[in-house]
Amino acid sequence: MHAAFDTGQDEWTGPLAWGQRSIWEAIRQVGPSGDRYFNFSRVVPVPRGAPAADVATVVAALGVVVARHDSLRTRVRQGVGAEPYQVVAGGGAIPVEIVESAAEEERLVGVRFEFSSDWPLRVALVVSDGRVREVVLVFCHVAADGYAADLVARDLRLTLLRGAPPGEAEQLRELVAAQSGQDVSRSERAMEFWAAQSLGGPLLDRRHEPADGPRYQRAAIFSPAMDRASRVLAQRYGVNGSTILLVAACVLVGRAAGRPRSAMTPLVNNRFLARHSEVVTSLAQLGLLVVDSGQADFNQVMAGARAAALRAYRHAYYDQAALNVRLAGADPLCCFNDQRAAETTGVPLPGGAEPGETVVKAESGLDELNCRFCVHVTGNPGQLKVMATADTHYLRAGDLETLLREMESLVVAGAAAG
């Protein structure tokens, strides 16, 4: 079964947008054996008020949404010198599976995309008694980031309810054109900021004997206490809770590296640029936060870090290829991604854990990654999960649990000190 689309437009070929280039490079660094790590998904319940929810109606609605957003019709290929470019189709058909349960989501996410030939959207319909109950959407990260996936989910719901979303969406090719014109000056300012703030290379630079098992070890903390404390501090400093967790993680990885100053690159969605707020693509890019990691008191750190974080967010929209040339090798290779702004179903506590209890547990490791230290934040209010991933060539696996517990202590003590 396929969801057909026909835009009436010719095929378009052009360069990757800046955010696409950023995630493309991360994917290529990991390589084919591990690039499925970047796949992600949304499960969209069919609205109860939809006039019809039979398979044919939902498949037709999918075709409407794919035709609306050209990023969902793009394929990435490589030219001379492996330079990536993309080809956006004007017509075609997206394969659609029928499944019995949304539990199939994990299987669909785990299949890698062939970037040059596969459509960047994988779809399955959960059907019961002749009615589609849920739509599973799996995205290639080059085509969409988390915010863009939420836009696609929204447009699918609106199409099922009303026949089509209102208005016209900005197209990927329009974004690419802006990045060759009116957005260039913003990129230049961002690159000047990175050049001035850079610490000159990876933050974790002392090699250790590798641990047994996967090179990249992971651990997670489930901490209602840190969730509450981050919200207290966010109100105190006029920022969001994500900024509090970002600064805390940055401070602690700096201490683990033995550095008086620390750097971390938060993933910034760049949707504050009003003209690009509704475009479906991978618009997010990394900002650069640099803080003093030697201060013992978290409130003293936050006194300067608030402004530093805002500058990091403001300077996260730039020509990735040009920045690579300008700052080759200067990335701190420590990243932060708060995924709570995207649609989420929450994070269940590990088995046996009591509500309100802090739990730290090991997670399955990875063989390949493009960072030396990564922090991912997920969950709903009261269900905070912070997962840290470390390259064991530079940070011992046994240090991960300690670092996460210290992060909780730092944030909770900071909130109490006010």
N, C-alpha and C positions, 0 to 999 in steps of 0.2 A: 504494500500500500504506500502511496505517496501523496504528499501535500503539494499540489502544483501551484506555481506562481508565474505570472506574466506581467511585467511592468510596462511593456511597450517601448522600453528603452534599449539602446544598443549596449553591448558589453563595454565595460569601462576598465582601463588598465592604468594604474598609477602607483606612486610610492606608498609605503606604509605611513600612517599618521604617527606622530611622536610617541604616543602611548603604546601603539601597536609595536613600534620598533623596540621599545623598552622590554615588553614582555617577550617578544620574539627572541631577543638576545638571551634572556634568561632561559627560555626553552631550549635554544640551541646549545647553551653551555651544559645543560643537563644531558642532552642527547636523547635519541630514540628510546633507550632502555628505561628512561625515567620521566619522559615529558608528560605522561598521563597524570603526573602529580599536579599539573596546572589545570586539568579539566575540573569543572565544577558544575553544579546543577541547581535547578529550582523545581519543586513539585507544586503545580498550580491546581488547586481544587476548581472544578467547574462550578461557576456561581449557581446558587439555587434558583435565582431568578431568570436564568437563561431560558429563552423560549424553546430551545431544543438542545439536546445533549447526545444525540446519536452520533455514531462514528463519522458519518459523512459530513455532518454539520461542523464537528470539531476539526476535522481535517481541512475543510474549506476555510475555517477561521485561521488555522495555522498558515495557510497559503496567503491570506490577506496580510498577516503580520510579517511574514518573510518578504513579501513584496514591498511593504512599507519601509523596511530598514535594510539598506544595501549592505551593511556589514554582515548580515546573516546570509548573504549570497556571495561572499568573497572567498577566494582561495589564494594562498600565498605560494609564490614560486620564486626561484632564484635565477638571476641573470649572471652577467659577467662578474667574476670575482666573488661569487656567492651573494651578490647584493640582492636583498629581498624586494619583491614588488607584489602587487596584488591584482587579481582579475575579478571584477564584479560582474556576475551574470545578470542579464535582463530577464531571463526566463529559465524555467527548469522545474525540478520536483525534488522535495526533501523526503527521504524514506521515513516511514512511520511504522513502528512496531505496535502490536497489541499484546499487553501483558496482564497478568492476574493481580499484581500487587505493585505498589510503589517501592517495595523492597528490591525490585529490579534496578532501582536507581544506582546502587553500588556497582552492579555489573556494567551498566552502561557508562558510568564515569570511568571505570577502570580500563576501557578500551581506548587506545591512543588514536588521535586523528592523523590521517595522512594529509598534511597541510596543502599539498599541491592538487589533490584530487577530491578529498572529502568535503562535503558541505560543513560549515563550522557549527552546525546545530544538529543534535541528535534528539529524536523524539520518540516517546512511547506513550500510549494511551492505556490507562487502567480502566478496564471495561467490566461492568457487572450488570446482569439482567438487561443487556442491550443498551445501557447508558454509560457514557464516559464519566467516570467519577473524578479522575485526576489526570493531568497531563504532566509527564516527566520531560523536562527540557535539560539537555546536557550541552554545555557550551565549550567551544574551543576558546581559550583565553585570548587569542589574538583578535578574535571577533568581538569580544565583550568582556567588560569587567563586572564586578558584583552589582554596581548601580545600574549598569546597562541591562543586566539580566532582569533586574526588578522592573525596568521599563518595558521589557518584552513581556514579562508576566502580566503587568498591568494592561498592556495593549491587547493581549490575548483575552483577558477577562472582559474588557470593554467590547471587543469584537463579538464575543459570545452573547453579551447582553444587548448590544445596540447595532451590530452589523459592521461597525468600524470605529476606531478611535477618532476623536475630534482633531481637526487641524492637520497641518503637514509637519512631518518630522524632519529635522535637519539631517542631511545625508552625509555619509562618511566622505564622499568626494568633495563636499563643500568644506568640511573640516580640513582636509588635505590642502585645499586651495588657500584657506585662511592661514595655514601654517607656512605657506610660501609668501604670504603678503602681510596682512595686518598684525599677525601674531609674532612676527620675527623679533620685534623690539622687546617683547616680553621675554622671549627666549634668551636674548642677549643679556638682559638684566639678571636672569636666573643663573646663567653661566658665570657671570661676574661674581655673583654671590657664592657659588660653589667654589670658585677659584680662591676667593678670600677666606672661606671658612674651612676648607679641606685640611685634614690632619696629615695628608700626604700618602696615605696607604691604608691597608687593612688594620683594623684596631687590634685584633688578636693575631699576633705575629710570632709568638713563641711556640715552636713545635713540640708536641708530646709524642710518646710512643702510642701508636694507634691501638684502640681497644678491640676486643673480639667482637664479631658481629658487624652489622652495618656501620659504615663510617659515620653517618649522621644519626646520632642518638636523640631521642625526644622524651620529654617528660611534661606532665601537665599538672597544674594546681587548680582545684575547684575551691573557690574562696568567697563565700558570702561576705565575710568580714572585709576583705579587700575591695569588694564591690561597693559596700556601704561607705567605706573610708574614702574611696576615690571620688564618690559623689559629693561627700562633704568638702573635700579639697577642691573639687571642680567649682563648687559654689563660692568658695573662699577666694579663688584666684580668677574667677570670671572666664573659665575655659570649660571644655567638656571632660568627662571622665577618661576618654581616650588619651588626652594630652597628659593627664596625671600618670597613667600607666606607662605611656611612652617615656616620659622623663625618668620614672623609677627604673624601668628596664635599661635605659641608656646609662644611668649612673652605675648600676650594678655590673653591667658587662664591662664598663670602664675600670671598675675596681678589680674585677676578675683578670683584666688584662694588665693591671698594675700601672694604669695611666692616670695622671692628674686631670686630664681632660678626655672626655669620651665623645664618640659620635655614633649616631644611628640614623638610618634612612627610613622614615615612615612612609607608607604608601598613602598618597594624597589623591582623592578622587577627582580633583580639579573641576567639580561641578559648580563651584562658586562663580565661574565665568558664565554669565547669564546666556550669552549667545550660543554656548555649547552645552547647556545644562540637560538638553533632551536628546542629544545624539547617542545612538547606540553604537558603541565601539569600546575598545579598551583605551579609555582616556586617562586612567590613573597613572601616575608616575611617582618616583621616589623624591621626597624632599631630603634635606640634610639638616639634622639637629646636632649641635655641638654644645655640651654643657660641662660644667665643673663637676667632676666626680669625686673630688677630695672632701667636699663639705659633708660633715657628719649628720647635720640636721636637714631633713627634707624640705622644711619650710624655707631655709636659707637657699637651698638649691632652686626652689620654685620662684624665689624672688627675681632671679635672672632668667630662669628657663621659660617662663611664660612668654616673654617677648621673643626668645630664641625659637620657640615652637611656632609662633605665629609667622616669623620670618621663613622658617622651613616650609610651612604650608604655602606661603605666598610665592616661593621660588621653586615650585615643583612642576612647572610647565615649560618644557624646553625641547629643543632639537636634540634627541638622544645621540644621534650619530656625531653631531658637532661637539657635544660634551665629551664623548668618548675620545675624540682627538685632542681636545683641550686638556683633559684631566686623566690621561691614560694611566691606569693602575692606582688611582687615588681614592677609589671607593672604599669605605670602611668595612664593607662586606658584613654589616650587621643591620638587619632590617626589622621593621615592625609593621604588622598589618592587623588593624582592628576591623574585623568583619561584621561587627554588630549593626552597622548602618544598613546592611543588606538584609533581605528577608531571611528569617531564621526560625527554626522550630524549637529552639532552646537546646540545652545540653543536659542530658540525664546524668545524675550523679552515679559514680561507680557503685556496684552492688555492695550492699551492707552499710553504706554511708548514711549517716543521720542528717536530716535537714539542718542547715546552719553550720555543719561541721566542715572544717578545712581538710581536704584530701589531696595528697600528691601521689601520682602514679606514673609509672613508665608507659610510654606509647611505643608503637612499632616504629622502628627506625627506617632510614632511607639509605640507599647506596650512592645516590647522586643528588646534589643540590648546588645552587649557584651562590650560596652565602656561607659564612662561617658561623654565624649566630642569627637565628630568626625567632621572632616572637609573634604568635598568632593569638588574637583575642576573639572569643565567641561567646554566645549566650544572651539570654534576656536578663532584665533587672532581677537580681537575686540569684542568678544562675551563672555567675562569671566563671569562665574557663580561660586560663592563660597557658598556652602551650609553648615551650621553648625547644628549639632544635639547635644542636651544637655539632660542629665539625670536631670530632674527637682527636684530630691531628693538632688542634689548637686549644681545645677546652675539654677537660676530662669528663667522661660521662657521669661520673659520681658527683661532679660539682653542680649538675643541673638541678637536682632536688634542693640542694643548699641555696642556690641562687634564687629559685622560685620562693622558698620560704623567707629568704631575706627580703625579697621584693614585697611580699605581704607585710612583713614586719615594718619595713620602711614606710609604706603607705599608711598602715594603721597607726603607727606612732606619730606620723606627720599630722594626721587628722586629729588625734587626741591632744596634740601639743597646742592646738589653737584655742 
